[in-house]
Amino acid sequence: MKTRSSNMSMKIVAYLALLMSMTSTTTPPTTTLAFAPTLTSPLISATTRRGQFYLKQTKIRSNNSSNHRYSKIEMTKVPNGDEDSDESNNSAIQQQQTVVTMDTQPQVYPQRWVQLLYLSLLALLSDWICFSVAASPSTFEAAYPGHSAASLIDIFLFTNVASCFLVTDTVARFGLEKSIKGAATLMAVGCALRSGLGFVSPVVDALGLPEASALTAATSSNLVPYEFVLAGTIFVGAAQPFFQCTPPMLSATWFAADERATSTAVALNFNQIGIATAFLVGGGMATTVDGLGQYFGVITVMCALVTAGTLVQFQNRPPTPPSSSEIEKLVSGEEEPPFWESVKILFATPGFTRPLAAFICSISITNIVGAFIDEVMERGGVTDQFSIDLAGAGFEFAILLGGIIIGGYVDRTKQYKSVTLACLLSTIFLVIPLGLTDHFIGNEPFLLVLALLGLGMSAGPVQPINAELAVDVSYPSDETAVESVQQIGGNLVSALLVPVAEMLAKEDYEIFRSVKLLDSDVRGDVVLLVGIAVITYVYFSSFDAPLRRTIADCGDDGTCEAPQLNREGLPLGRLIVEEESKVGGNKVEDKVTAEQEEKLKRLIK
């Protein structure tokens, strides 16, 4: 039976090993620690909540002037099914181990920007396709009598929600690279079904072949049957969640701890640029039935180009993880459960529901404002359609810009809570002018546009910031599962609120009737949005969960004592792994204190 002191040494070594790095994820990970406290046995089993590990020591130095001995410790995760046999475990260790020295450090690669570019472009294209007919619904309905643009968009969105349930398990099984490449190919096929030969004309024009223009004019103006458009729309709708639910995973896999919120903001909000593109390009091209066919063709060409680049250049993961938290996660051999089990774990995680509520609030407000942008602008005195399209595009661009600026600040400070509360408070005040008519001042289009842009910059960033916050508090849970839950919740709530907002938009409520300067009418849908933002603000204000992933990374930048990490929410010794080590069948009760924890981190560095 092991002594208490050897148990404590065992726990410290296990703790150290779980924080070290590895260079390959295709074999069971092994970590090498130099000058770690020696173990009393050459091979010891340590069982944690992440699986069973074997620690093997080789004595490399002895200091006769002290009571300490030092060893090289190798830590290997036992492959599934081999836990019952020491002989098979030793064989697995000898044949499949990957040893990483203490010199290994987190590293980022230029390829991360290529990864972000393609995921962002795919997200842009998916929403461009979704809302491609929103700018010219009458043209679509003239081309396909009996079918509406709104119904096609609804089919797309319902397919999107259904596919969100499949993303997590698909990515877990096939990896990020294969999943994104497969989804990009599916989207390209969907575009081809929607356009038919409509892509020929843009290609001929781009190549400068006037002699072929007569032939292409005949083929491009012939629209495909509605059934092809429907099938293509379903294909793209099924592909889109792979671009919407994976940005946090891409950020964790490729980007450093002080870049993640920004990269997630770019990838997650780039679909807004797709919506803006649909209104600007679609409003200009799809004015006739022939123009609609060519418009679909342009989309197909763009999608084919981005898909080709994705197939050639998109990668799965970098040679070395970009952060300590990602290194620790890989070293531990973390295996994520199926999606539905992940959902149960996430909702049982302290603090998870508050970033979820903030995400749903943000996406609901931006979706409803975007859906009724025409009514909002016309009520404020902007009636020209091109001006309305420009205002709508500006709103979408403001969402992206706000995400980059505010996300960058959160990357540097980790002030998730204070920034989210500030954004929600700004949202409350900036959404009011969109449905407010002051009887004394009258319509002020300039102030309305300013409020619209400000709303985009304040409400939009709440989504990526709280996507990262949800991943942070639920670490080491699957990032894709976290974002899938948020996307499902956001899209479902938005779908339920849109008809309610449409009904309330017909109602006006007069306020400050007795004060002439302040006498105003406020529209019902704005009252609804303000109510949602206020409720979310109150609920989110009680957030106090520990930032588990940030705590795992805090040794990289020396911010371990920052109050926003909420470290007091973690019991002593539970910094990252929450292990229950067992040695010789005896449960280890020893806890690592905060002071010991800092010393261990300094030793690792």
Order of alpha helices (4+ residues) and beta strands (2+ residues): alpha-beta-beta-beta-beta-alpha-alpha-alpha-alpha-alpha-alpha-alpha-alpha-alpha-alpha-alpha-alpha-alpha-alpha-alpha-alpha-alpha-beta-alpha-alpha-alpha-beta-beta-alpha-alpha-beta-beta-alpha
